[in-house]
Amino acid sequence: MSDFDDLFRQEQGQPGPKNDQPFDKEAWVQKKQEQREAVYTLIDETATAVAGDGSIFQKYLDVQSRFDRYSVSNALLILAQKPEATRIADFDTWKDQGAYIRKKEAGFYIIEPGEEYQREDGSTGISYNPKKMFDISQTGNSRKRETPAYPDERTRIKALMDRAPVPVRINDTLPSGVNALYQPDTREIQIRRGLDANHIFRALAQELAQAEMDKGDGSYNRSEHGFHAYCVSYMLCKQHGVETNGFYHFEGAPQRLESLEPQEIRAELSVIKETSGEISSRMNRMLAQQRQQKRQEPER
């Protein structure tokens, strides 16, 4: 993907501004605008690439699952510039943590909120500015390849169901090939008896996503949200250590997305991110509480 470092540094051979020179606010504003436009162009280009290729779309989901608290736009920027990233921070943050950036390592850019401004119609907007980041793999941090620790299968499923928007009940009469099914009329999820842990998690995550997207206002359409729910299930599996190989296929993603404009593509991706985030947040709260309780238990 493109490298935009040249937008953020002095041209070689040109002296930097002297302290006694007056500050040229107009030139500074113009430079900032050029930086923003370059980053936004990269976001749009990457969104278009994601929508047009199932394998790139899956890589986007992988990035967004690792950086679930980052916006869709920033996940697209990470995908474009450092798709293998696992933990990122700016130079000063790494320095505060005692980690140095290795020589010749090139940073990459995300966007962060800047100042508020007033639009022509009187509404308030927020400007976003590029921010240079580095992945932990670009530092001398010796812990950069830590193996993630996942809860046991039973705890993982309990966390998935914790404070779910609808109850989950065993059903012995589900259609062949259907492991779980959200029923909007009764506001419950039915799940097949006797499934193994990974099949339960994959099926239940997908139907919980359907339930999460049913806002109860009469607009819910299962087929409309089927693609979103499928992607949410994949992301939750990636986040919590559930096997995905051979169970998820995204070759059909372009059929849904490639005709859309970049802004519309980001809107579709936002539905997936937000739904996954709601479920994952509940899971993480429950798992964090459990870890805290274990730390407080007296030794025996």
Secondary structure, 3 states (H helix, E strand, C coil): CCCCHHHHCCCCCCCCCCCCCCCCHHHHHHHHHHHHHHHHHHHHHHHHHHHHCHHHHHHHHHHHHHCCCCCHHHHHHHHHHCCCCCCEECHHHHHHCCCCECCCCCCEEEEEEEEEEECCCCCEEEEEEEEEEEEHHHECCCCCCCCCCCCCHHHHHHHHHCCCCCCEEEECCCCCCCCEEEECCCCEEEEECCCCHHHHHHHHHHHHHHHHHCCCCCCCCHHHHHHHHHHHHHHHHHHHCCCCCCCCCCCCHHHHHCCCCHHHHHHHHHHHHHHHHHHHHHHHHHHHHHHHHHHHCCCC
